[in-house]
Amino acid sequence: MKIGNFTCNYRPLLSGPTTSIDAFSEEFRKLGHEVYIFAPWHPDQEDDGYVFRYPSIPAFVSPRFRLPITFSPRVDGIAREIRLDLIHAHHPWLLGPHGADLAKKLGIPLVFTHHSIYENFYHYVPLPKSVVRWCSIQRSISFANKSDLVIVPTRSVYELVMARGVRAKVEILPTGLDLSRFQDLNPQAVRDRYGISGDKKLVLYLGRMSREKGVDFILRSFHYLLTRRKDVLLMLTGDLENREIPDLIDELDIGRYVILTGGVSYDEIQHYYAAANVFAFASYGETQGLVLVEAMGAGTPVVAVDAIGVRDLVQSGSNGFLAPRDATVFNERIEAILDNQELHQRLSQGGLKTSQLYSIDHLAKRMLELYGELIEERKAADGAPGCNTLV
């Protein structure tokens, strides 16, 4: 099977779509399939022969993020020459619709993964919030209804898109993890790198530092936590997209207790999770929140603000705690884990058990089954022989 992924967000930027594409692609290739990735060109990335880049320009709100220019006869020609069996789009705009147009011209199925709660990105567009939210919702639903199959990672997102009017076929299939990466953890190396002594407790947030992730709430909550104790540090791991986070740290005067690591290699992140006593998460909404599964895979208890997608993963008292967007309650949950080793151990074991449900091997095989069904349906409708769908 020849699979083409069309994405507006790919390496060197780490994100949910990037992680999902890489995880599935690696597993598909192990099973004998060809996987190609079509993404915006980025000056900081060297690619192998399976990645093809459209021309791009830097985004105004975040220069490291690139906006693809979808007119490229050269790249489109490569997509045709490959003779793709299926196109998988990962965004409802730019390269997503462009991939959909190619799928239509090539007469092959289109799959769309609904990776994000898109209206939460309103602050990136210099238009009224209500307008951007409405347009984001309408665009994602319209694009979903043009797809042969829509993938959503959680039950909450399934219910959301169905309520909003998606009539295409929808399957719940989360992004999986290669759990073998979480077997030989070296938390002490991370603590040594940043000079964190053994008597210090460490709260970690790892991910994008954008507004919709609620990092400002984590910082303000941590400021309040410091009024109660000084044996705790906060580590923020990820690329800084603007000056908002450093400026807020200065405003709260907590710089001595906050470690900004910048972006780290995906090959190292499991050690960062393992180095922490608690993983803090305050996103305003997720389709899955893969970082939560990664934290659990490293045995680190999670404290997360209750939101769509998050509540599908975090079971309070079992693998972590959910909390309202209230600093007092959020810190109470964190302190309970920091101060009770028995509770920490119980939540850690619960998280490890949860992470086993997200093993990439069986999730990838299920995705291939769905791909194969679509391809065979299309071939049957066209009166052509089916392709070889190795699984």
Protein Blocks (a to p, Z undefined) as FASTA:
>chain_A
ZZddddfbdcfbdcfklmmmmmmmmmmmmnopacdddddddfkbccdfkbccddddddfk
lmkbccddfbdfklmmmmmmnopabdcdfbfghjlmmmmmmmmmnopacddddfbcfklm
mmmpccdfklmmmmmmmmmmmmmmmpfbdcdfbfklmmmmmmnopabdcddddddddfkl
mmmccfklmmmmnopafkbccdddeddfbfklommmmmmmmmmmmmmockbccddedddf
bfklmmmmmmnopmlmpccebjadfklmmmmmmmpmbdcdfbfbdfkopmlmmmmmnopa
cdddddehjlmmmcghkloccddddfklmmmmmmmmmmmmklmmmmmmmmmmmmmmmcfk
lmmmmmmmmmmmmmmmmmmmnopacddddZZ
